[in-house]
């Protein structure tokens, strides 16, 4: 896939830039301070057709792919990683629903009337999102879901959850369901008040006998693991990395601006005149560019069906998540005490960067998977 194929359509890119400048960036500090879900940003993105970016054109969507979604999230994450993560989870859910979801839900997403998200991680299986402990049980003519989901982005804010459970009756690791967020028996367990990504409403969700029908089963009973690995994991890994890369760009731009403008009056020099400061920024720039190259190669590998595509999927999330830790730390270092002020935006991005490497699959789990892959061992 060439660069021209990866670009957002000019009209969408212009709308995105306007929304970032007029809504996302001005509200980013408040979103973080108050742990407030970025509803105004989501509404604006929906009105611009960007909620339906990866939805089919025949349903009213933009018909774009992973590369365009990546570009969009990179731009948003420069200003507000919380908003970028909300959209990351929405696109991951949408990618699966485009393959296996009901037409009415797909149309609603395509037309900007529906926000979805993933509900995989559970208290019982921790970061092993592919192994749900929650159950699905037959009851009369329907099915009941029970689970303790530990982290659900957009919890209580999304319109639906792509939900994992143990199989209803078939063999296999899991089954996937489309669950209405307003369904009886669902309870969001408090608001999110964490270190970073404070605006993405990432809260536990308890399910107690949530009623669903056979029509809400996504794909075949027991085949959820296959869908997770073939569709959800590639989308999540590359889009999560896109958020990390956008964050790195955002924190690096703020750091460069600060050191260029801040002066030692008694020396008549700026912080940028110091070789050590320039060296730190150079390291951050190299790290960011290396991750973008790996991301672009991963996008190409998936588009071309290359044999190393899954290896790239595993590598890019680990590389970008860990690099975001280093780049944001370097930005804090070169900006000194000024970086600790909320209005500078650097410490917020520093905190937001902590999330990616502990978000399932965690960096340590990914290192193990990559090691298995390159030594010829099965991943699972």
HUQUIKA-V687355 format. One line per field, one symbol per residue. ss: DSSP state (H for helix, E for strand, C for the rest). phi: phi as a letter, one per 20 degrees, with the letter a starting at -180 (. if undefined). psi: psi as a letter, one per 30 degrees, with the letter a starting at -180 (. if undefined). A space follows every 10 residues. Layout:
ss->???
phi->???
psi->???
This chain:
ss->CCHHHHCCCH HHHHHHHHHH HHHHHHHHHH HHHCCCCCHH HHHHHHHCCC CCCCCCHHHC CCCCCHHHHH HHHHHHHHHC HHHHHHHHHH HHHHHHHHHH CCHHHHHHHH CCCCCEEEEC CECCCECCCC CCCCEEEEEC CEEEEEEEEE EECCCCCCCE EEEEECCCCC CCCCEEEEEE CCCCCEEECC CCCCCCCCCC CCEEEEEEEE EECHHHEECC CCCHHHHHHH HHHHHHHHHH HHHHHHHHHH HHHHHHHHHH HCEECCCCEE HHHCHHHHHH HHHHHHHHHH HHHHHHHHHH HHHHCCCCHH HHHHHHHHHH HHHHHHHHHH HHHHHHHHHH CHHHCHHHHH HHHCCHHHCC CCHHHHHHHH HHHHCCCCCC
phi->.ffffeffgg ffffffffff fecfffefff gffeleffff fffffffene fegdefffeo eemecfffff fffgffffdb gffffgfgff ffffgfffec effffffffg emdbddaecd fcffdlfeff cfdfdccfbm eccddcacfe bcfmfmdfeb ceddbfgfbe fpeacdcedf feffnebfen eecdfclfee lecfcedcmf fcdffefeme gndfgffgfe dffgffffff ffffffffff ffffffffff eeceffdlbd fffegfffff ffffffgfff ffffffffff fffemffeff ffgfffffff ffffffffff ffffemffff fgffnffffg fffffffdef ffgfffgfff fffedneffc
psi->jlefffkkke eeeeeeeeee efeeeffeee eeeghkkiee eeeeeeffgf egeglkeffg afglaeeeee eeeeeefeej feeeeeeeee eeeeeeefef lkeeeeeeee gggkkllkie klefgbfiff ikfllkkkjb fakkkklike jjkgkfelfl kjkklllefl llellkljkk fgkkfkjkil lkiaelhfgg hjlkkkkjhk kllfffkjak kfgeeeeeef eeeeeeeeee eeeeeeeeee eeeeeeeeff fkkjeffhll effkeeeeee eeeeeeeeee eeeeeeeeee eeefhlfgee eeeeeeeeee eeeeeeeeee eeeffbffff kefffefeee eeffeefgkk kleeeeeeee eeefgglke.
